[in-house]
């Protein structure tokens, strides 16, 4: 999976929709972060995704977003805490020198990314129709956002989209896609014959009358080194072996 970033270009009403939705995602992120932090301070236990859902599922910040967006936002908060604890372990082992801080709250007037999975996007010609769900229709007055697909991605399958706020009046869109597999142009009329031997590891000859030999240098070195060591232990070994061969 690869990602391509582009400046998000849309109509004014589409921009306002994205601006409001990413701000709602920020509010839910901070709410989830507060719930996890408070619970951890009281119990020394980090809320799981299921526990977080049952705690916040009826909150207006959760209900403002589609269930997919809300769940993905929860996952991001939990991942942030998991990274925090992983760094703490490295810090205790002396393998990390920087100061480790718990995840921070996002600015009050800030934004948080929106991620759309495959079932939330649909191709319509040269455009992608991105769905904010039925809840989006209620909280944003619109359900769909249409964005143009970059020309170099028109023939490729797009599996997801991310909308990221870089600063207050600028949004980036990431297209998640699978690159086209390039099959090499092979000549199936040509062949290579391979012979595995004892003296030479591989002897190969092609139908283009080219040949090469691979020698087992490591094996020869090992045998020679082993013989030298044995001779060092018993200088008469080679002589005795020769006498045995003559007899």
Secondary structure as GFF3:
##gff-version 3
##sequence-region A 1 247
A	DSSP	beta_strand	2	7	.	.	.	ID=ss1
A	DSSP	alpha_helix	12	43	.	.	.	ID=ss2
A	DSSP	alpha_helix	49	56	.	.	.	ID=ss3
A	DSSP	alpha_helix	60	63	.	.	.	ID=ss4
A	DSSP	alpha_helix	67	92	.	.	.	ID=ss5
A	DSSP	beta_strand	114	116	.	.	.	ID=ss6
A	DSSP	three_ten_helix	118	120	.	.	.	ID=ss7
A	DSSP	beta_strand	121	124	.	.	.	ID=ss8
A	DSSP	beta_strand	127	131	.	.	.	ID=ss9
A	DSSP	alpha_helix	133	140	.	.	.	ID=ss10
A	DSSP	beta_strand	144	148	.	.	.	ID=ss11
A	DSSP	three_ten_helix	151	153	.	.	.	ID=ss12
A	DSSP	beta_strand	158	167	.	.	.	ID=ss13
A	DSSP	beta_strand	170	177	.	.	.	ID=ss14
A	DSSP	beta_strand	192	196	.	.	.	ID=ss15
A	DSSP	beta_strand	202	206	.	.	.	ID=ss16
A	DSSP	beta_strand	211	214	.	.	.	ID=ss17
A	DSSP	alpha_helix	217	233	.	.	.	ID=ss18
A	DSSP	alpha_helix	237	246	.	.	.	ID=ss19
###
